[in-house]
Amino acid sequence: MKDLSVGDVPVIVAPMAGGPSTPALVTAAAAAGALGFLAAGYKTVENLAGEIEAVRDSTENFGVNVFVPDDTPVDRGAVKRFRDRLRPEAERYGVELPEIRWDDDDHWADKLSLLMAAPVPWVSFAFGVPDRATIRGLQRAGSHVLVTVTEPFESEQAFDAGADGVIAQSGSAGGHSSTTNPVLYRSDTTTLDLIPRIRSRVPLPVVAAGGVASREDLDAVLGTRAFAVQIGTHFLKAIEAGTRPTHREAMGDPRFAETVVTRAFTGRPARSLRNRFTDTFSDSAPLGYPAIHHLTAPIRAAAAAMGDPHGINLWAGAGFGYAREGTTAEILAGLIGS
């Protein structure tokens, strides 16, 4: 088994696409002895390259997370019907629903080319397992490669593809699940149960992800011999994070007291604070990423501009109540007890 280490502190500040994972958050994580990841998702190659260079000006200890193109079969009729159900929401926020975008690989090939031409120390993948040639190319360029998995069989796929390690993401994690099979996704897995199941199947270093919101949680998952713990929700309120103000405020608002796993915003299962949008659309939203992501994008943007927390995706893990305002260094120190 390869010996991997992320820094002085065994914590990865998770990549959070859509705004929270700024270069400032990543560099602050490195300055505090942890490892931060930029989120390549939803960015152009040019924007990603600029963020990489901004981080590289301050540190060489960082990573980039990339979305693997989702090949889950889509019921196009169901997505079209869902678009019709979204019309009242579009009218509520004064926006037009876009035409359905069936194909979008998030600039997959160009982002891989960038990361191979200008390698970063760490690359992680979500939503799938890249092929062996892709992983080997990144490794030859000098990157450690991690694959996010949610079940033991996915860890076997990552092992067969040559990954250096896996990120074991349990159902309590906030934001998108990295499941490769959204149809059968289970959101009730716990990190403490998932890691031993993965360890019994593959001889790979494991990062624990999901449900870590306190020093006690951190100690418990490190006790499973995970070499690091990936934490996202706890850093959403960090000063250096690019989290929307409405999202930050909702995490401390007693009206938002629980999380739900929903496909309503993007067509993939993701854990969010429960709001009016999840109550209205969770039961009817089909699988259909990224088509549904693009359909709801103007609604979410308009709601955010209005400061309306009931029309946006309030990604959050089950332990969101522990999140506090502060610098990344202060939040990290609170977690590790220093």
Buried (B, 14 or more C-beta within 10 A) or exposed (E): EEEBEBBEBBBBBBBBBBBBBBBBBBBBBBBBBBBBBBBBBBBEBEEBBEBBEBBBEBBEBBBBBBBBBBEBEBEEEBBBEBBEEBEEBBEBBEBEBBEBEEEBBBBBEBBBEBBBEEBBBBBBBBBBBBEEEBBBBBBEBEBBBBBBBBBBEBBBBBBEBBBBBBBBBBBBBBBBBBBBEBEEBBBEBBBBEBBBEBBEBBEBBBBBBBBBBBEEBBEBBBEBEBBBBBBBBBBBBBBBBBBBEBBBBBBEEEEBEEBBBBBBBBBBBBBBBBBEBBEBBBEEBBBBBBBBBBBBBBBBBBBBEBEBBBBBBBBBBBBBBBBEEBBBBBBBBBBBEE
